[in-house]
């Protein structure tokens, strides 16, 4: 009495649907994918500390690009003027 008959599979499917319900079965795929993804992360050695450090570096670089330090216009003007005068001599 194996599962050779199609009726056995249909009865098994109906019992599984009654026990677990369609909502739990529908969420089974994404939950399984998330579990496998988390397992791969833990096996590969990606620590949260490394991720936080990388995020901090990215935010620092983003901050520097968005808000560069102010330029002292008085010194920049005299430096440029000094370079121009020395090049012409």
N, CA, C and O atoms as a Tinker XYZ file with bonds, in Angstrom:
   356  protein
     1  N      0.840000   -1.179000    0.000000    73     2
     2  CA     0.000000    0.000000    0.000000    64     1     3
     3  C      0.883000    1.239000    0.000000    63     2     4     5
     4  O      1.022000    1.929000    1.010000    81     3
     5  N      1.463000    1.498000   -1.135000    73     3     6
     6  CA     2.316000    2.664000   -1.265000    64     5     7
     7  C      1.552000    3.851000   -1.812000    63     6     8     9
     8  O      0.325000    3.820000   -1.906000    81     7
     9  N      2.274000    4.894000   -2.170000    73     7    10
    10  CA     1.656000    6.098000   -2.722000    64     9    11
    11  C      1.720000    6.069000   -4.248000    63    10    12    13
    12  O      2.093000    7.053000   -4.886000    81    11
    13  N      1.350000    4.926000   -4.819000    73    11    14
    14  CA     1.375000    4.797000   -6.269000    64    13    15
    15  C      0.126000    5.380000   -6.908000    63    14    16    17
    16  O      0.169000    5.830000   -8.053000    81    15
    17  N     -0.962000    5.378000   -6.198000    73    15    18
    18  CA    -2.230000    5.821000   -6.753000    64    17    19
    19  C     -2.354000    7.344000   -6.663000    63    18    20    21
    20  O     -1.840000    7.968000   -5.734000    81    19
    21  N     -3.031000    7.918000   -7.624000    73    19    22
    22  CA    -3.268000    9.362000   -7.632000    64    21    23
    23  C     -4.189000    9.747000   -6.479000    63    22    24    25
    24  O     -4.070000   10.849000   -5.943000    81    23
    25  N     -5.099000    8.868000   -6.088000    73    23    26
    26  CA    -6.023000    9.154000   -4.999000    64    25    27
    27  C     -5.283000    9.311000   -3.668000    63    26    28    29
    28  O     -5.677000   10.123000   -2.831000    81    27
    29  N     -4.231000    8.548000   -3.476000    73    27    30
    30  CA    -3.450000    8.692000   -2.245000    64    29    31
    31  C     -2.838000   10.092000   -2.161000    63    30    32    33
    32  O     -2.846000   10.709000   -1.096000    81    31
    33  N     -2.311000   10.592000   -3.276000    73    31    34
    34  CA    -1.696000   11.917000   -3.295000    64    33    35
    35  C     -2.740000   13.013000   -3.066000    63    34    36    37
    36  O     -2.476000   13.988000   -2.363000    81    35
    37  N     -3.921000   12.848000   -3.659000    73    35    38
    38  CA    -4.982000   13.848000   -3.482000    64    37    39
    39  C     -5.434000   13.880000   -2.026000    63    38    40    41
    40  O     -5.602000   14.958000   -1.457000    81    39
    41  N     -5.632000   12.728000   -1.425000    73    39    42
    42  CA    -6.036000   12.681000   -0.015000    64    41    43
    43  C     -4.956000   13.292000    0.875000    63    42    44    45
    44  O     -5.274000   14.030000    1.808000    81    43
    45  N     -3.690000   12.996000    0.601000    73    43    46
    46  CA    -2.593000   13.575000    1.374000    64    45    47
    47  C     -2.570000   15.096000    1.245000    63    46    48    49
    48  O     -2.353000   15.802000    2.229000    81    47
    49  N     -2.793000   15.600000    0.033000    73    47    50
    50  CA    -2.809000   17.047000   -0.194000    64    49    51
    51  C     -3.946000   17.703000    0.568000    63    50    52    53
    52  O     -3.753000   18.767000    1.156000    81    51
    53  N     -5.116000   17.104000    0.573000    73    51    54
    54  CA    -6.255000   17.657000    1.294000    64    53    55
    55  C     -5.976000   17.681000    2.797000    63    54    56    57
    56  O     -6.295000   18.663000    3.467000    81    55
    57  N     -5.391000   16.620000    3.327000    73    55    58
    58  CA    -5.078000   16.564000    4.762000    64    57    59
    59  C     -4.060000   17.650000    5.117000    63    58    60    61
    60  O     -4.201000   18.322000    6.139000    81    59
    61  N     -3.042000   17.822000    4.283000    73    59    62
    62  CA    -2.031000   18.862000    4.544000    64    61    63
    63  C     -2.667000   20.242000    4.517000    63    62    64    65
    64  O     -2.354000   21.077000    5.365000    81    63
    65  N     -3.555000   20.502000    3.559000    73    63    66
    66  CA    -4.238000   21.796000    3.503000    64    65    67
    67  C     -5.119000   22.029000    4.721000    63    66    68    69
    68  O     -5.202000   23.150000    5.223000    81    67
    69  N     -5.774000   20.982000    5.196000    73    67    70
    70  CA    -6.620000   21.132000    6.377000    64    69    71
    71  C     -5.796000   21.379000    7.640000    63    70    72    73
    72  O     -6.198000   22.161000    8.501000    81    71
    73  N     -4.658000   20.724000    7.751000    73    71    74
    74  CA    -3.838000   20.859000    8.951000    64    73    75
    75  C     -3.136000   22.206000    8.990000    63    74    76    77
    76  O     -3.199000   22.909000    9.998000    81    75
    77  N     -2.470000   22.574000    7.903000    73    75    78
    78  CA    -1.656000   23.796000    7.907000    64    77    79
    79  C     -2.404000   25.026000    7.424000    63    78    80    81
    80  O     -2.084000   26.129000    7.868000    81    79
    81  N     -3.353000   24.898000    6.564000    73    79    82
    82  CA    -4.061000   26.044000    6.021000    64    81    83
    83  C     -3.287000   26.645000    4.857000    63    82    84    85
    84  O     -2.076000   26.456000    4.742000    81    83
    85  N     -3.989000   27.365000    4.000000    73    83    86
    86  CA    -3.359000   27.908000    2.789000    64    85    87
    87  C     -2.406000   29.053000    3.100000    63    86    88    89
    88  O     -1.418000   29.238000    2.390000    81    87
    89  N     -2.683000   29.828000    4.149000    73    87    90
    90  CA    -1.827000   30.981000    4.468000    64    89    91
    91  C     -0.423000   30.526000    4.877000    63    90    92    93
    92  O      0.570000   31.110000    4.442000    81    91
    93  N     -0.339000   29.491000    5.708000    73    91    94
    94  CA     0.970000   29.008000    6.139000    64    93    95
    95  C      1.720000   28.369000    4.976000    63    94    96    97
    96  O      2.937000   28.519000    4.863000    81    95
    97  N      1.013000   27.670000    4.129000    73    95    98
    98  CA     1.675000   27.043000    2.982000    64    97    99
    99  C      2.153000   28.104000    1.995000    63    98   100   101
   100  O      3.213000   27.951000    1.387000    81    99
   101  N      1.378000   29.181000    1.830000    73    99   102
   102  CA     1.755000   30.264000    0.916000    64   101   103
   103  C      3.031000   30.969000    1.402000    63   102   104   105
   104  O      3.852000   31.390000    0.588000    81   103
   105  N      3.195000   31.095000    2.719000    73   103   106
   106  CA     4.371000   31.765000    3.287000    64   105   107
   107  C      5.565000   30.836000    3.430000    63   106   108   109
   108  O      6.634000   31.279000    3.850000    81   107
   109  N      5.418000   29.588000    3.100000    73   107   110
   110  CA     6.489000   28.615000    3.269000    64   109   111
   111  C      7.689000   28.930000    2.375000    63   110   112   113
   112  O      8.829000   28.821000    2.826000    81   111
   113  N      7.460000   29.315000    1.128000    73   111   114
   114  CA     8.552000   29.606000    0.186000    64   113   115
   115  C      9.435000   30.768000    0.629000    63   114   116   117
   116  O     10.647000   30.595000    0.758000    81   115
   117  N      8.856000   31.958000    0.866000    73   115   118
   118  CA     9.685000   33.089000    1.308000    64   117   119
   119  C     10.400000   32.837000    2.640000    63   118   120   121
   120  O     11.544000   33.252000    2.826000    81   119
   121  N      9.720000   32.160000    3.557000    73   119   122
   122  CA    10.353000   31.862000    4.847000    64   121   123
   123  C     11.540000   30.925000    4.675000    63   122   124   125
   124  O     12.582000   31.107000    5.305000    81   123
   125  N     11.379000   29.931000    3.824000    73   123   126
   126  CA    12.472000   28.997000    3.564000    64   125   127
   127  C     13.641000   29.707000    2.879000    63   126   128   129
   128  O     14.800000   29.448000    3.201000    81   127
   129  N     13.339000   30.602000    1.934000    73   127   130
   130  CA    14.394000   31.364000    1.265000    64   129   131
   131  C     15.160000   32.259000    2.225000    63   130   132   133
   132  O     16.385000   32.346000    2.152000    81   131
   133  N     14.448000   32.924000    3.122000    73   131   134
   134  CA    15.098000   33.791000    4.115000    64   133   135
   135  C     15.979000   32.971000    5.053000    63   134   136   137
   136  O     17.071000   33.400000    5.424000    81   135
   137  N     15.496000   31.790000    5.433000    73   135   138
   138  CA    16.289000   30.938000    6.324000    64   137   139
   139  C     17.575000   30.480000    5.644000    63   138   140   141
   140  O     18.636000   30.461000    6.268000    81   139
   141  N     17.487000   30.115000    4.380000    73   139   142
   142  CA    18.684000   29.680000    3.642000    64   141   143
   143  C     19.659000   30.845000    3.474000    63   142   144   145
   144  O     20.868000   30.662000    3.612000    81   143
   145  N     19.146000   32.035000    3.179000    73   143   146
   146  CA    19.992000   33.223000    3.016000    64   145   147
   147  C     20.722000   33.552000    4.318000    63   146   148   149
   148  O     21.915000   33.853000    4.301000    81   147
   149  N     20.015000   33.497000    5.437000    73   147   150
   150  CA    20.646000   33.760000    6.736000    64   149   151
   151  C     21.696000   32.706000    7.069000    63   150   152   153
   152  O     22.743000   33.025000    7.632000    81   151
   153  N     21.419000   31.454000    6.722000    73   151   154
   154  CA    22.386000   30.387000    6.965000    64   153   155
   155  C     23.657000   30.614000    6.149000    63   154   156   157
   156  O     24.762000   30.432000    6.659000    81   155
   157  N     23.506000   31.008000    4.891000    73   155   158
   158  CA    24.683000   31.280000    4.046000    64   157   159
   159  C     25.501000   32.438000    4.598000    63   158   160   161
   160  O     26.731000   32.399000    4.561000    81   159
   161  N     24.832000   33.471000    5.110000    73   159   162
   162  CA    25.549000   34.601000    5.703000    64   161   163
   163  C     26.350000   34.172000    6.913000    63   162   164   165
   164  O     27.494000   34.594000    7.086000    81   163
   165  N     25.761000   33.337000    7.751000    73   163   166
   166  CA    26.464000   32.907000    8.960000    64   165   167
   167  C     27.618000   31.978000    8.632000    63   166   168   169
   168  O     28.637000   31.998000    9.322000    81   167
   169  N     27.483000   31.171000    7.602000    73   167   170
   170  CA    28.561000   30.259000    7.217000    64   169   171
   171  C     29.716000   31.013000    6.574000    63   170   172   173
   172  O     30.880000   30.674000    6.791000    81   171
   173  N     29.400000   32.031000    5.785000    73   171   174
   174  CA    30.457000   32.768000    5.092000    64   173   175
   175  C     31.238000   33.681000    6.030000    63   174   176   177
   176  O     32.306000   34.163000    5.654000    81   175
   177  N     30.746000   33.930000    7.223000    73   175   178
   178  CA    31.498000   34.705000    8.212000    64   177   179
   179  C     31.193000   36.186000    8.189000    63   178   180   181
   180  O     31.948000   36.967000    8.769000    81   179
   181  N     30.119000   36.604000    7.544000    73   179   182
   182  CA    29.748000   38.013000    7.547000    64   181   183
   183  C     29.158000   38.364000    8.908000    63   182   184   185
   184  O     28.031000   37.981000    9.224000    81   183
   185  N     29.917000   39.082000    9.697000    73   183   186
   186  CA    29.459000   39.476000   11.020000    64   185   187
   187  C     28.708000   40.791000   10.939000    63   186   188   189
   188  O     28.876000   41.565000    9.997000    81   187
   189  N     27.895000   41.023000   11.921000    73   187   190
   190  CA    27.182000   42.294000   11.974000    64   189   191
   191  C     28.155000   43.445000   12.190000    63   190   192   193
   192  O     27.911000   44.561000   11.730000    81   191
   193  N     29.255000   43.180000   12.886000    73   191   194
   194  CA    30.239000   44.235000   13.131000    64   193   195
   195  C     30.859000   44.706000   11.817000    63   194   196   197
   196  O     31.049000   45.904000   11.607000    81   195
   197  N     31.171000   43.761000   10.940000    73   195   198
   198  CA    31.736000   44.134000    9.637000    64   197   199
   199  C     30.727000   44.931000    8.827000    63   198   200   201
   200  O     31.087000   45.897000    8.154000    81   199
   201  N     29.463000   44.527000    8.893000    73   199   202
   202  CA    28.432000   45.243000    8.149000    64   201   203
   203  C     28.236000   46.648000    8.702000    63   202   204   205
   204  O     28.072000   47.599000    7.938000    81   203
   205  N     28.253000   46.785000   10.039000    73   203   206
   206  CA    28.094000   48.112000   10.638000    64   205   207
   207  C     29.287000   49.008000   10.302000    63   206   208   209
   208  O     29.119000   50.202000   10.056000    81   207
   209  N     30.491000   48.431000   10.292000    73   207   210
   210  CA    31.679000   49.203000    9.951000    64   209   211
   211  C     31.630000   49.674000    8.502000    63   210   212   213
   212  O     31.975000   50.817000    8.203000    81   211
   213  N     31.205000   48.804000    7.620000    73   211   214
   214  CA    31.085000   49.178000    6.213000    64   213   215
   215  C     30.015000   50.250000    6.034000    63   214   216   217
   216  O     30.188000   51.171000    5.236000    81   215
   217  N     28.922000   50.139000    6.765000    73   215   218
   218  CA    27.860000   51.139000    6.691000    64   217   219
   219  C     28.353000   52.484000    7.220000    63   218   220   221
   220  O     28.019000   53.529000    6.660000    81   219
   221  N     29.144000   52.466000    8.295000    73   219   222
   222  CA    29.676000   53.713000    8.845000    64   221   223
   223  C     30.637000   54.379000    7.859000    63   222   224   225
   224  O     30.604000   55.598000    7.694000    81   223
   225  N     31.491000   53.589000    7.201000    73   223   226
   226  CA    32.396000   54.149000    6.200000    64   225   227
   227  C     31.633000   54.737000    5.030000    63   226   228   229
   228  O     31.988000   55.795000    4.511000    81   227
   229  N     30.566000   54.034000    4.613000    73   227   230
   230  CA    29.773000   54.527000    3.496000    64   229   231
   231  C     29.083000   55.835000    3.865000    63   230   232   233
   232  O     29.036000   56.762000    3.056000    81   231
   233  N     28.549000   55.916000    5.081000    73   231   234
   234  CA    27.890000   57.139000    5.515000    64   233   235
   235  C     28.885000   58.292000    5.643000    63   234   236   237
   236  O     28.557000   59.435000    5.323000    81   235
   237  N     30.103000   57.993000    6.113000    73   235   238
   238  CA    31.130000   59.029000    6.225000    64   237   239
   239  C     31.519000   59.551000    4.849000    63   238   240   241
   240  O     31.673000   60.756000    4.653000    81   239
   241  N     31.675000   58.645000    3.907000    73   239   242
   242  CA    32.013000   59.062000    2.546000    64   241   243
   243  C     30.873000   59.865000    1.931000    63   242   244   245
   244  O     31.105000   60.844000    1.221000    81   243
   245  N     29.661000   59.451000    2.203000    73   243   246
   246  CA    28.497000   60.178000    1.693000    64   245   247
   247  C     28.434000   61.567000    2.316000    63   246   248   249
   248  O     28.108000   62.539000    1.635000    81   247
   249  N     28.740000   61.663000    3.588000    73   247   250
   250  CA    28.725000   62.960000    4.277000    64   249   251
   251  C     29.791000   63.878000    3.689000    63   250   252   253
   252  O     29.532000   65.063000    3.482000    81   251
   253  N     30.972000   63.358000    3.420000    73   251   254
   254  CA    32.039000   64.186000    2.864000    64   253   255
   255  C     31.694000   64.658000    1.460000    63   254   256   257
   256  O     32.021000   65.784000    1.084000    81   255
   257  N     31.037000   63.806000    0.685000    73   255   258
   258  CA    30.641000   64.232000   -0.657000    64   257   259
   259  C     29.537000   65.277000   -0.591000    63   258   260   261
   260  O     29.538000   66.226000   -1.376000    81   259
   261  N     28.600000   65.119000    0.330000    73   259   262
   262  CA    27.457000   66.013000    0.406000    64   261   263
   263  C     27.821000   67.339000    1.062000    63   262   264   265
   264  O     27.248000   68.372000    0.714000    81   263
   265  N     28.754000   67.330000    1.996000    73   263   266
   266  CA    29.080000   68.537000    2.747000    64   265   267
   267  C     30.595000   68.671000    2.847000    63   266   268   269
   268  O     31.169000   68.335000    3.883000    81   267
   269  N     31.259000   69.155000    1.795000    73   267   270
   270  CA    32.718000   69.279000    1.858000    64   269   271
   271  C     33.124000   70.365000    2.850000    63   270   272   273
   272  O     32.338000   71.268000    3.136000    81   271
   273  N     34.337000   70.282000    3.372000    73   271   274
   274  CA    34.784000   71.302000    4.317000    64   273   275
   275  C     34.877000   72.665000    3.628000    63   274   276   277
   276  O     35.175000   72.739000    2.436000    81   275
   277  N     34.622000   73.744000    4.378000    73   275   278
   278  CA    34.657000   75.078000    3.769000    64   277   279
   279  C     36.081000   75.453000    3.345000    63   278   280   281
   280  O     37.062000   75.061000    3.977000    81   279
   281  N     36.159000   76.209000    2.277000    73   279   282
   282  CA    37.448000   76.647000    1.751000    64   281   283
   283  C     37.687000   78.079000    2.215000    63   282   284   285
   284  O     36.797000   78.924000    2.118000    81   283
   285  N     38.884000   78.351000    2.715000    73   283   286
   286  CA    39.245000   79.698000    3.143000    64   285   287
   287  C     39.577000   80.507000    1.894000    63   286   288   289
   288  O     40.621000   80.296000    1.277000    81   287
   289  N     38.697000   81.429000    1.520000    73   287   290
   290  CA    38.865000   82.173000    0.267000    64   289   291
   291  C     40.026000   83.158000    0.341000    63   290   292   293
   292  O     40.626000   83.463000   -0.690000    81   291
   293  N     40.360000   83.659000    1.514000    73   291   294
   294  CA    41.455000   84.625000    1.595000    64   293   295
   295  C     42.787000   83.944000    1.312000    63   294   296   297
   296  O     43.634000   84.501000    0.614000    81   295
   297  N     42.974000   82.758000    1.843000    73   295   298
   298  CA    44.236000   82.047000    1.615000    64   297   299
   299  C     44.282000   81.497000    0.190000    63   298   300   301
   300  O     45.333000   81.505000   -0.450000    81   299
   301  N     43.144000   81.022000   -0.299000    73   299   302
   302  CA    43.127000   80.439000   -1.639000    64   301   303
   303  C     43.453000   81.510000   -2.676000    63   302   304   305
   304  O     44.158000   81.239000   -3.649000    81   303
   305  N     42.951000   82.711000   -2.475000    73   303   306
   306  CA    43.217000   83.779000   -3.438000    64   305   307
   307  C     44.683000   84.194000   -3.438000    63   306   308   309
   308  O     45.260000   84.415000   -4.502000    81   307
   309  N     45.290000   84.303000   -2.266000    73   307   310
   310  CA    46.689000   84.727000   -2.212000    64   309   311
   311  C     47.595000   83.613000   -2.727000    63   310   312   313
   312  O     48.610000   83.887000   -3.367000    81   311
   313  N     47.243000   82.373000   -2.455000    73   311   314
   314  CA    48.071000   81.266000   -2.937000    64   313   315
   315  C     48.050000   81.238000   -4.452000    63   314   316   317
   316  O     49.086000   81.058000   -5.091000    81   315
   317  N     46.874000   81.415000   -5.023000    73   315   318
   318  CA    46.777000   81.415000   -6.482000    64   317   319
   319  C     47.539000   82.607000   -7.053000    63   318   320   321
   320  O     48.227000   82.488000   -8.067000    81   319
   321  N     47.411000   83.752000   -6.394000    73   319   322
   322  CA    48.132000   84.928000   -6.871000    64   321   323
   323  C     49.633000   84.740000   -6.772000    63   322   324   325
   324  O     50.368000   85.160000   -7.666000    81   323
   325  N     50.098000   84.118000   -5.706000    73   323   326
   326  CA    51.524000   83.871000   -5.555000    64   325   327
   327  C     52.017000   82.900000   -6.612000    63   326   328   329
   328  O     53.114000   83.069000   -7.145000    81   327
   329  N     51.224000   81.890000   -6.921000    73   327   330
   330  CA    51.642000   80.945000   -7.954000    64   329   331
   331  C     51.727000   81.628000   -9.310000    63   330   332   333
   332  O     52.649000   81.379000  -10.086000    81   331
   333  N     50.753000   82.496000   -9.589000    73   331   334
   334  CA    50.764000   83.164000  -10.886000    64   333   335
   335  C     51.965000   84.091000  -11.022000    63   334   336   337
   336  O     52.573000   84.166000  -12.090000    81   335
   337  N     52.307000   84.791000   -9.956000    73   335   338
   338  CA    53.420000   85.722000  -10.051000    64   337   339
   339  C     54.752000   84.984000  -10.153000    63   338   340   341
   340  O     55.668000   85.453000  -10.829000    81   339
   341  N     54.867000   83.841000   -9.492000    73   339   342
   342  CA    56.133000   83.118000   -9.558000    64   341   343
   343  C     56.314000   82.416000  -10.911000    63   342   344   345
   344  O     57.440000   82.222000  -11.369000    81   343
   345  N     55.220000   82.046000  -11.530000    73   343   346
   346  CA    55.313000   81.368000  -12.842000    64   345   347
   347  C     55.699000   82.348000  -13.952000    63   346   348   349
   348  O     56.328000   81.951000  -14.933000    81   347
   349  N     55.341000   83.586000  -13.810000    73   347   350
   350  CA    55.625000   84.556000  -14.863000    64   349   351
   351  C     57.049000   85.072000  -14.833000    63   350   352   353
   352  O     57.508000   85.645000  -15.821000    81   351
   353  N     57.756000   84.892000  -13.747000    73   351   354
   354  CA    59.120000   85.412000  -13.623000    64   353   355
   355  C     60.110000   84.651000  -14.418000    63   354   356
   356  O     61.296000   84.980000  -14.406000    81   355
